[in-house]
Amino acid sequence: MVTMCSLTSTLACTNSHPLHLRFLSVSLPIFHKFKTHPKLLTKSPNAPFLTVRNCSSITAKPSCEIKRNRAGTEPDEKLRRLRELFSKPGVNIDAYIIPSQDAHQSEFIAECYMRRAYISGFTGSAGTAVVTKDKAALWTDGRYFLQAEKQLSSSWILMRAGNLGVPTTSEWLNDVLAPGGRVGIDPFLFSSDAAEELKEAIAKKNHELVYLYDLNLVDEVWGESRTKPPKKPVRVHDLKYAGLDVASKMSSLKSDLVDTGSSAIVISMLDEVAWLLNLRGSDVPHSPVMYAYLIVEIDRAKLFIDNTKVTPEVMNHLKNAGVELRPYDSILSEIESLAAQGTHLWLDTSSVNAAIVNTYKSACDRYMGSLRNKTKGMKIHDSSNSQSGGPAGVYKSSPISIAKAVKNHAEREGMQNSHLRDAAALAQFWVWLEDEIHKDVKLTEVEVADKLLEFRSKQAGFIDTSFDTISASGANGAIIHYKPETENCTVVDAKKLFLLDSGAQYVDGTTDVTRTVHFGEPTARQKECFTRVLQGHIALDQAVFPEGTPGFVLDAFARSSLWKIGLDYRHGTGHGVGAALNVHEGPQSISFRYGNMTPLLKGMIVSNEPGYYEDHAFGIRIENLLFVKEVNTANRFGGVGYLGFEKLTFVPIQSKLVDISLLSVAEVDWLNEYHSQVWEKVSPLLDGSARQWLWNNTRPLVKQ
């Protein structure tokens, strides 16, 4: 699944984390104890990214032209009602910012938290809306320009983030607001770092950032029609898939608390909570997580969750792990209580929301003020107690992020097994689709996506798709995060390129694979573009690099063949992937955004997905998942080890689209060896026409 740093904090792209990991066996601690890198503060969502809830046969026009065509449309009623709230007592603001995230900085979110999509009409997963008393603007990145042009009404200004001359949200606010303006946000929806950066940026024009703790203005407009928060039951993630029990994970985490002088830590990222507790949920579409906060102290842990989701089995699991339950919405009162107890609280300000961090800081200030009043005139004696002097924040990256990203043996095995079953489902799907197309059966993009789901759902351990399937024919393939809708999607055209980006959640693993095919005769242009994308895919797959190398260093490997003829693509090349968890996982990424200094470590999983897109014509992407492994090299310059990749995805790459004259002998050998592995690993899972299809599509190419 394609990824790129988006406008709001993306897990996979922006979090900067420790360079090392003590994660060798169950008997050793599994969390970091290392230096951290500066965080990337251009708020870019792990990562960030994904689903588009609109489709059509694209004939998109520049947004300026769309505005002329829609000049006579009705004023936006939602915006009118939102602006009425600006002058409400206790609000009194001049602008309001609506990000894409929920209170946990999630990339995928439950429908009830899709506030930016509701207020703007733009349903892409990455974007930020800003509404003033007389203007409304939406920022999104290159993956969504075409989609935003189609979905935004004339009431909205589209800001193409990343393009030359396009201001940031804070720059725009500084320009359009009179000095001394009040800019409102819901502090639960911004990480502490993002809020602080925004506060500092708008202060240049003497604007004030206003935290509206108790009132989300979009929710007020949304009213009774807003979907209720999810209440689906939580399940235990079996130890045979998790690889480490909760006690081992907790022991290592508590050891880190002691080592950093902390007495508690707040964990707010949903996949971190799920991983640490060996739990899975279904609160968020495509992501097996549940809405919850976790506070781990030296001698206990508290899970903040709607207890109607907790089954007797889960309750027993948590009890055995020493985890107590608390109401989800009592998190702030618990934070205040911790400060009142003098707790040294570990907070990852890149992911923990501003509401929590500011509540803790305010409670600390009250504690210290009270202490000063009590001790006036008293002589204060020194103490060797590390927790003396009252509460204090320990602001460091979450130690769980790296530990989760580096897969243990059981997680790796589950990922390998689930990918093979997934490949079998895809083989069955592709032979079906080719047969239908060749029989001239008219299939819509939605029907194709639904059929793929049918094949996958028959595989053992299938739970859900890992994101909305991107089933895109012809020009729709140029919309990087396209999702077809029944009402207005197009028919799959045998004479056009077809791009399919899809994945699944299995009980033992998470998959993500993209293939681009042609059912007829591709043009020379299409073959050249496809082949250059393939060359980039091969170059990254074969990369060998020294330990400590951050992912952005490798990004150019995947682009160099396209660059040679002046082509490129507007998304990152690779994102981390969770083991039976989120399909986008940080902190690692492979992207042209060089702010993420997280190195690729042995045991991490990343995607390899270069592409090329011609607006209104076609899209091409080739994606496999890769496992980072050690590589034996003839030399070890500087005494460091070297790393490379091992493939997890085994699905044929269509030879018809390859211009073999552009490939070197080594590249042809790579493709032939890959297809040999596909046949060897996947054919035992198939029979009949699917097995024959696999044989036909893994035959070796010969370079003349």
C-alpha positions in Angstrom: 0.0 0.0 0.0 1.4 3.3 -1.0 2.7 5.7 1.6 4.0 9.1 2.0 4.4 11.7 4.8 1.0 13.4 5.0 0.0 16.7 6.5 -0.7 15.4 10.0 1.7 13.4 12.1 2.1 10.1 10.3 3.3 7.2 12.3 5.3 5.6 9.6 7.0 8.8 8.5 7.5 11.3 11.3 8.3 9.6 14.5 12.0 9.6 15.3 13.1 6.8 17.6 16.1 5.2 19.2 18.8 3.7 17.1 19.2 0.4 18.8 17.2 -2.3 20.5 17.9 -4.8 23.2 15.7 -7.5 21.7 17.6 -10.8 21.4 15.5 -13.3 23.3 12.8 -13.6 25.9 15.5 -13.6 28.6 16.8 -10.2 27.5 15.1 -6.8 27.8 13.2 -5.9 24.7 13.1 -2.1 24.7 15.6 0.6 23.9 18.1 2.3 26.0 19.6 4.7 23.5 19.9 8.2 22.2 17.0 9.7 20.3 17.0 11.7 17.1 15.3 15.0 16.6 11.7 14.5 15.6 10.5 15.7 12.2 8.1 18.5 13.1 6.6 19.2 9.7 3.4 17.6 10.6 3.0 15.4 7.9 -0.3 10.0 10.7 2.1 7.1 10.9 2.5 7.2 7.7 0.9 7.9 8.0 -2.5 8.0 4.1 -4.9 5.5 2.7 -8.4 5.2 1.8 -10.3 7.1 -0.7 -14.1 6.9 -0.5 -14.9 8.1 -3.9 -14.4 6.8 -7.4 -15.3 7.6 -11.0 -14.0 7.4 -14.5 -11.7 10.4 -13.9 -11.9 13.4 -16.0 -10.6 15.7 -13.3 -9.9 19.4 -14.0 -7.8 22.0 -12.3 -9.4 23.2 -9.1 -9.6 26.7 -10.4 -11.7 25.5 -13.3 -13.9 23.5 -11.0 -14.6 26.6 -8.9 -15.7 28.5 -11.9 -18.1 25.7 -12.8 -19.5 25.6 -9.3 -19.7 29.3 -8.7 -23.4 29.2 -8.3 -23.5 26.4 -5.7 -25.3 26.9 -2.4 -23.3 28.3 0.5 -21.9 25.5 2.7 -24.5 24.9 5.5 -22.0 23.0 7.6 -19.5 25.8 7.4 -22.1 28.3 8.3 -23.1 26.4 11.4 -19.5 25.8 12.4 -18.8 29.5 12.2 -21.7 30.3 14.3 -20.0 28.4 17.1 -16.9 30.6 16.9 -18.7 33.3 19.1 -20.2 30.9 21.6 -19.3 31.7 25.2 -16.1 29.9 26.2 -15.1 29.6 22.6 -14.5 33.0 21.1 -12.2 32.1 18.3 -11.3 33.5 14.8 -10.3 30.2 13.2 -10.6 26.5 13.8 -8.3 23.7 12.7 -9.7 20.2 11.9 -7.0 17.5 11.5 -7.6 13.9 10.2 -6.6 12.1 13.4 -8.4 10.7 16.4 -7.1 11.1 20.0 -4.4 8.5 19.4 -2.9 10.0 16.2 -4.1 7.0 14.3 -3.9 6.9 10.5 -7.1 4.8 10.1 -9.9 6.0 12.4 -13.4 4.9 13.3 -16.2 6.6 11.3 -17.3 8.7 14.3 -13.9 10.4 14.4 -13.8 11.3 10.7 -14.5 15.0 11.4 -12.4 16.5 8.7 -14.1 14.3 6.1 -17.5 15.3 7.4 -16.9 19.0 7.5 -15.1 19.3 4.1 -16.5 16.5 2.0 -12.9 15.4 1.2 -12.6 11.7 2.2 -8.9 11.0 1.7 -7.2 9.9 4.9 -4.5 12.6 4.9 -5.4 16.3 5.2 -6.0 19.3 7.4 -9.0 21.6 7.2 -8.8 25.2 8.4 -11.9 27.4 8.7 -11.9 31.1 9.5 -14.9 33.4 9.7 -14.8 34.0 5.9 -12.5 31.3 4.4 -12.1 27.6 4.4 -9.0 25.8 3.1 -7.9 22.2 2.9 -4.3 20.9 2.7 -3.5 17.5 1.3 -0.5 16.0 -0.4 0.2 14.7 -4.0 -1.6 11.4 -3.5 -4.9 13.2 -3.2 -4.8 16.2 -5.5 -7.1 14.7 -8.1 -9.5 13.4 -5.5 -9.7 16.7 -3.6 -10.4 18.6 -6.8 -13.5 16.4 -7.3 -14.8 16.4 -3.8 -14.3 19.9 -2.5 -17.1 22.4 -3.1 -16.5 25.9 -4.2 -16.6 27.0 -0.6 -13.2 25.4 -0.1 -9.7 26.4 -1.3 -7.5 23.4 -2.1 -3.9 23.8 -0.9 -1.6 21.4 -2.7 0.9 20.7 0.1 4.5 20.3 -1.1 4.0 22.4 -4.3 6.1 25.5 -4.7 4.5 28.6 -3.3 1.9 26.7 -1.2 1.9 28.1 2.4 1.7 25.9 5.4 -1.4 26.1 7.6 0.3 28.4 10.1 1.7 30.6 7.3 -1.8 30.9 5.8 -3.3 31.7 9.2 -0.7 34.3 9.8 -1.5 35.9 6.4 -5.4 35.9 6.5 -6.0 36.6 10.2 -5.6 40.1 11.7 -2.8 40.1 14.4 -3.9 38.9 17.8 -6.3 36.3 16.5 -7.5 33.2 18.4 -7.0 29.9 16.7 -9.0 27.0 18.2 -8.2 23.3 18.3 -9.4 20.2 19.9 -6.2 19.3 21.9 -7.1 15.6 21.9 -6.6 15.6 18.1 -3.1 17.0 18.0 0.1 15.4 19.3 1.8 17.6 21.9 4.7 18.3 19.5 2.3 19.3 16.7 0.4 21.7 19.0 3.6 23.3 20.3 4.9 23.8 16.8 1.6 25.4 15.7 1.5 27.6 18.8 5.0 28.8 18.1 4.4 29.4 14.4 1.3 31.5 14.8 2.8 33.5 17.7 4.8 35.3 15.1 1.7 37.3 14.4 0.7 37.4 18.0 -2.0 34.8 17.5 -3.1 32.7 20.4 -3.7 28.9 20.3 -6.9 28.1 22.2 -7.4 24.6 23.5 -11.1 23.6 23.5 -11.0 20.6 25.8 -14.7 20.1 26.4 -16.1 21.0 23.0 -15.3 19.7 19.5 -17.0 22.1 17.2 -17.4 19.7 14.3 -19.2 17.2 16.6 -21.6 20.0 17.6 -22.4 20.5 13.9 -22.6 16.8 13.2 -25.1 16.3 16.0 -27.3 13.3 16.3 -26.4 12.0 12.8 -22.8 11.3 14.0 -22.1 7.5 14.3 -21.7 6.2 17.8 -18.2 5.1 19.0 -17.5 1.4 18.2 -18.1 -1.2 20.9 -16.9 -4.4 19.3 -15.3 -7.0 21.7 -11.6 -7.3 22.2 -9.8 -10.6 21.7 -6.6 -12.2 23.0 -3.8 -12.5 20.5 -2.5 -16.0 20.9 1.0 -16.4 22.3 2.0 -18.7 19.3 1.6 -15.6 17.1 2.7 -13.0 19.6 6.0 -14.8 20.4 6.4 -13.1 23.8 4.0 -13.1 26.7 2.7 -9.9 28.4 4.8 -10.5 31.5 8.1 -10.5 29.5 7.1 -7.3 27.6 6.0 -5.6 30.8 9.1 -6.6 32.7 11.4 -5.0 30.0 9.2 -1.9 29.9 9.3 -1.4 33.7 13.1 -1.9 33.6 13.3 1.0 31.2 11.1 3.1 33.5 13.6 2.6 36.3 16.6 3.3 34.0 15.2 6.6 32.8 14.1 7.8 36.2 10.4 7.4 35.4 7.8 5.9 37.6 5.1 5.6 34.9 4.5 5.9 31.2 1.5 6.8 29.1 1.0 4.7 26.0 -1.6 6.1 23.6 -0.8 4.7 20.1 -3.4 2.0 19.6 -1.1 -0.6 18.0 1.4 -0.1 20.8 -1.3 -0.9 23.4 -2.4 -3.9 21.4 1.1 -5.2 20.9 2.2 -4.8 24.6 -0.9 -6.5 26.0 -1.2 -9.2 23.3 -4.7 -8.0 22.5 -6.5 -7.3 19.2 -9.7 -5.4 18.5 -11.9 -4.3 15.6 -12.7 -0.7 16.5 -10.9 0.7 13.5 -11.6 -0.4 10.0 -8.8 -2.7 8.7 -6.7 -2.3 11.8 -7.0 -4.9 14.6 -6.8 -2.5 17.4 -9.2 -1.1 20.1 -9.6 2.4 21.5 -7.7 2.5 24.7 -5.0 4.2 26.7 -2.5 2.3 28.9 -0.6 3.7 31.9 2.2 1.4 33.1 3.7 2.1 36.5 6.5 0.3 38.3 4.1 -1.9 40.3 0.9 -1.9 38.2 -0.8 -1.1 34.9 -4.1 0.5 34.1 -6.0 0.1 30.8 -8.5 2.9 30.0 -11.2 1.3 27.8 -14.9 0.9 27.4 -15.3 -2.2 29.6 -18.3 -3.4 27.5 -15.7 -4.5 25.0 -13.9 -6.7 27.5 -14.9 -10.3 27.4 -14.4 -12.7 30.3 -11.5 -14.3 28.5 -9.8 -10.9 28.0 -10.6 -9.9 31.6 -8.8 -13.0 32.8 -5.9 -12.4 30.4 -5.5 -8.8 31.8 -5.9 -9.9 35.4 -3.1 -12.5 34.9 -0.9 -9.7 33.5 -1.6 -7.4 36.5 -3.6 -4.9 34.4 -6.5 -3.0 36.0 -9.5 -1.6 34.0 -10.5 2.1 34.1 -13.1 4.0 32.1 -11.8 5.3 28.8 -12.8 8.9 29.4 -11.2 9.0 32.9 -7.7 9.4 31.4 -7.2 13.1 32.2 -8.3 12.7 35.8 -5.8 9.8 36.2 -3.1 12.1 34.7 -3.9 14.7 37.3 -3.8 12.1 40.0 -0.3 10.9 38.9 1.0 14.4 39.1 -0.5 14.9 42.5 1.4 11.7 43.6 4.7 13.2 42.4 5.0 10.8 39.5 7.8 11.2 37.0 5.8 10.5 33.9 7.3 9.3 30.6 5.5 11.0 27.7 6.3 10.6 24.0 5.2 14.0 22.9 5.3 13.0 19.2 2.3 10.8 19.7 0.7 11.5 23.1 -2.0 14.2 22.5 -1.7 17.7 23.7 -4.7 17.3 26.1 -2.8 14.7 28.1 0.5 16.5 28.1 -0.9 19.9 29.0 -3.1 18.4 31.7 0.0 16.8 33.3 2.1 20.0 33.0 -0.7 22.1 34.6 -1.1 19.6 37.4 2.6 19.6 38.0 2.5 23.4 38.2 -0.3 23.2 40.7 1.6 20.6 42.7 4.8 22.7 42.8 2.8 25.9 43.7 1.2 24.1 46.5 4.5 22.7 47.7 6.1 26.2 47.7 3.2 27.6 49.8 3.6 24.7 52.3 7.4 25.1 52.6 7.6 28.9 52.9 10.0 29.6 55.7 11.0 25.9 56.0 14.5 24.6 55.4 14.4 22.0 52.5 16.9 19.1 53.0 18.5 17.4 50.1 17.3 13.9 49.3 18.8 11.0 47.4 15.4 9.9 46.3 15.2 10.0 42.5 11.5 10.9 42.7 12.0 13.8 45.2 11.2 17.3 44.2 7.7 16.5 42.9 6.4 15.4 39.6 8.3 15.8 36.4 7.9 14.9 32.8 10.3 12.5 31.0 10.0 13.4 27.4 11.4 10.6 25.3 10.3 8.5 22.3 8.1 5.5 23.1 10.3 2.5 23.8 7.5 0.2 22.4 7.7 1.6 18.9 11.1 0.0 18.0 10.4 -3.2 20.0 7.1 -3.7 18.1 8.8 -2.9 14.7 11.5 -5.5 15.2 9.7 -8.8 14.7 10.5 -11.9 16.9 10.7 -15.4 15.4 7.0 -16.2 15.9 5.9 -12.9 14.3 8.2 -13.4 11.4 6.9 -17.0 10.9 3.3 -15.8 11.0 4.0 -13.1 8.4 5.7 -15.7 6.1 2.8 -18.2 6.5 0.0 -15.6 6.0 1.7 -14.2 2.9 1.8 -17.6 1.2 -1.9 -18.2 1.9 -2.6 -14.7 0.6 -0.6 -15.4 -2.6 -2.7 -18.5 -3.2 -5.9 -16.4 -2.9 -4.5 -13.9 -5.3 -3.6 -16.6 -7.8 -7.2 -17.9 -7.7 -8.4 -14.4 -8.1 -6.2 -13.5 -11.1 -7.2 -16.6 -13.1 -10.8 -15.8 -12.4 -10.5 -12.2 -13.5 -8.5 -12.9 -16.6 -11.1 -15.5 -17.7 -14.0 -13.1 -17.1 -12.3 -10.3 -19.0 -11.4 -12.6 -21.9 -15.1 -13.7 -22.1 -15.9 -10.0 -22.3 -17.8 -10.0 -19.0 -18.4 -6.4 -17.9 -17.1 -6.1 -14.3 -16.9 -2.9 -12.3 -14.0 -2.0 -10.1 -16.2 -2.7 -7.0 -17.2 -6.1 -8.3 -13.6 -7.0 -8.8 -12.6 -5.8 -5.3 -15.5 -7.8 -3.8 -14.5 -11.0 -5.6 -11.0 -10.6 -4.3 -12.4 -10.4 -0.8 -14.3 -13.6 -1.5 -11.2 -15.5 -2.4 -9.2 -14.1 0.5 -12.0 -14.8 3.0 -11.7 -18.5 2.2 -8.1 -18.6 3.5 -7.4 -19.9 7.0 -7.2 -17.2 9.6 -8.7 -14.5 7.5 -10.1 -11.6 9.5 -10.4 -8.5 7.3 -8.8 -6.5 4.6 -5.8 -4.5 5.8 -7.1 -1.4 3.9 -9.7 -0.5 1.4 -8.8 -2.2 -1.9 -7.5 0.1 -4.6 -9.1 -1.5 -7.7 -8.4 1.0 -10.5 -8.8 0.7 -14.2 -7.2 3.2 -16.7 -7.2 6.8 -15.5 -8.4 5.9 -12.0 -5.0 4.2 -11.5 -3.5 7.7 -11.5 -5.4 8.5 -8.3 -2.8 7.1 -5.9 -5.3 6.3 -3.1 -8.4 5.6 -5.1 -11.3 3.5 -3.8 -14.2 2.6 -6.0 -17.7 3.2 -5.0 -20.7 1.3 -6.3 -22.6 4.4 -7.4 -20.0 5.8 -9.8 -17.1 3.5 -10.4 -16.0 2.4 -13.8 -15.9 -0.9 -15.7 -12.6 -2.7 -15.9 -11.4 -2.1 -19.4 -9.4 -4.9 -21.1 -7.6 -2.3 -23.2 -6.3 -0.3 -20.3 -3.9 -0.8 -17.4 -5.4 -2.2 -14.2 -3.8 -1.4 -10.8 -4.8 -3.5 -7.8 -3.4 -2.6 -4.4 -4.8 -4.8 -1.7 -4.0 -6.6 1.6 -5.5 -8.7 4.3 -5.4 -9.1 8.1 -5.0 -12.7 9.1 -4.8 -14.0 12.7 -1.0 -14.5 12.2 0.0 -11.7 9.8 -0.7 -8.7 7.7 -0.3 -8.5 3.9 0.0 -5.7 1.4 0.6 -6.3 -2.3 0.2 -4.2 -5.5 0.3 -5.5 -9.0 -0.4 -3.7 -12.3 -1.5 -5.7 -15.3 -2.8 -5.3 -18.9 -5.4 -7.7 -20.2 -4.7 -6.8 -23.9 -1.7 -5.2 -25.6 0.0 -2.5 -23.7 1.5 0.5 -25.5 5.3 1.0 -25.8 5.0 3.9 -23.4 3.2 1.8 -20.8 5.8 -0.9 -21.1 8.7 1.5 -20.7 7.1 3.1 -17.6 6.3 -0.3 -16.1 9.8 -1.6 -16.8 11.4 1.4 -15.2 9.2 1.0 -12.1 10.3 -2.7 -12.0 13.9 -1.7 -12.3 13.5 0.5 -9.2 11.7 -2.3 -7.4 14.6 -4.6 -8.2 17.2 -2.1 -7.2 15.7 -1.6 -3.7 15.1 -5.3 -3.3 18.8 -6.0 -3.9 20.1 -3.1 -1.8 22.8 -3.9 0.7 23.6 -1.2 3.3 25.5 -0.7 6.5 23.8 -1.1 9.9 22.5 2.3 11.1 21.3 3.4 7.7 18.0 5.3 7.8 15.4 4.4 5.2 15.5 7.7 3.3 19.0 6.9 2.1 17.5 4.0 0.1 14.7 5.9 -1.5 16.7 7.0 -4.5 17.5 3.3 -5.4 13.8 2.9 -6.4 13.6 6.2 -8.3 16.8 6.3 -10.3 15.6 4.4 -13.4 12.6 6.8 -13.6 14.8 9.8 -13.0 16.9 8.9 -16.0 14.0 9.9 -18.3 12.7 12.7 -16.1 9.9 10.8 -14.4 9.1 10.4 -10.7 6.2 9.6 -8.2 4.7 11.6 -5.4 4.7 9.1 -2.6 7.2 7.3 -0.4 8.7 4.1 -1.5 8.2 2.0 1.7 6.4 1.9 5.0 6.7 -0.4 8.0 4.1 -3.1 8.4 2.9 -4.7 11.7 2.7 -8.4 12.4 -1.1 -9.0 12.6 -1.4 -5.3 13.3 -1.5 -2.0 11.4 -0.6 -2.2 7.7 1.3 1.1 8.2 3.7 0.9 11.1 6.5 3.2 12.3 9.0 4.3 13.1 10.8 3.1 9.9 10.0 4.2 6.4 11.7 4.5 3.0 10.8 8.0 1.7 12.3 11.0 0.1 11.3 12.9 3.3 14.7 12.8 5.0 13.6 13.9 8.4 13.0 10.3 9.6 16.4 9.2 10.9 15.2 5.9 12.2 17.6 3.2 10.9 16.4 0.0 9.3 17.0 -2.8 11.8 17.3 -6.5 11.4 13.8 -7.9 11.9 11.8 -4.9 10.6 9.4 -5.3 7.7 9.0 -2.6 5.0 7.2 -2.3 1.7 8.9 -1.9 -1.6 6.5 0.0 -3.8 7.8 2.4 -6.5 5.3 3.6 -9.0 4.5 6.0 -11.8 1.3 7.9 -12.6 0.1 9.9 -15.6 -2.9 12.0 -14.7 -6.0 11.1 -16.5 -4.3 8.2 -18.2 -2.9 5.3 -16.1 -1.1 4.4 -12.9 1.6 1.8 -12.3 2.8 0.4 -8.9 4.7 -2.8 -8.0 4.7 -3.7 -4.3 6.2 -6.5 -2.2 6.9 -6.6 1.5 10.5 -7.2 2.6 12.0 -8.5 5.8 15.3 -6.8 6.9 18.0 -9.4 7.4 21.8 -9.6 8.0 23.9 -10.0 4.9 27.4 -11.6 4.8 29.7 -9.3 2.9 33.3 -9.8 1.9 34.3 -6.8 3.9 33.0 -5.0 7.0 34.3 -1.5 6.6 34.5 0.3 10.0 33.6 -3.0 11.7 29.9 -2.6 11.1 27.6 -5.3 9.8 25.6 -5.0 6.6 21.9 -5.6 6.0 19.7 -6.4 3.1 16.2 -7.7 2.3 14.3 -11.0 2.1 11.0 -11.2 0.3 7.7 -11.9 2.0 5.4 -11.5 -1.0 5.2 -14.1 -3.7 2.9 -13.1 -6.5 3.9 -13.1 -10.2 4.8 -9.8 -11.9 3.2 -9.7 -15.3 5.9 -10.4 -17.9 3.8 -8.9 -20.7 4.4 -5.4 -19.4 8.2 -5.8 -19.3 10.3 -4.3 -22.1 13.1 -6.8 -21.8 15.4 -4.7 -23.9 15.6 -2.2 -21.0 16.6 -4.8 -18.5 20.2 -5.8 -17.8 21.0 -9.5 -17.6 21.2 -9.3 -13.8 17.7 -7.7 -13.7 16.3 -10.5 -15.9 17.9 -13.0 -13.6 16.3 -11.4 -10.6 12.8 -11.6 -12.2 13.4 -15.2 -13.2 14.7 -16.2 -9.8 11.7 -14.4 -8.1 9.2 -16.3 -10.3 11.0 -19.5 -9.5 10.5 -18.9 -5.8 6.9 -18.0 -6.4 6.2 -21.3 -8.1 8.2 -23.3 -5.5 6.4 -21.7 -2.5 2.9 -21.1 -3.7 2.1 -24.0 -6.2 1.7 -26.6 -3.4 -1.2 -24.5 -2.2 -3.0 -24.6 -5.5 -4.6 -27.0 -7.9 -6.5 -26.9 -11.2 -6.7 -23.6 -13.2 -5.1 -21.5 -10.5 -2.0 -23.8 -10.4 -1.9 -23.7 -14.2 -2.1 -19.9 -14.2 0.7 -19.7 -11.7 2.8 -21.9 -14.0 2.1 -19.8 -17.0 3.0 -16.6 -15.2 6.2 -17.8 -13.6 7.9 -19.0 -16.9 11.4 -17.6 -17.3 12.2 -14.6 -19.6 15.1 -14.9 -21.9 17.1 -11.8 -22.9 18.2 -12.0 -26.5 
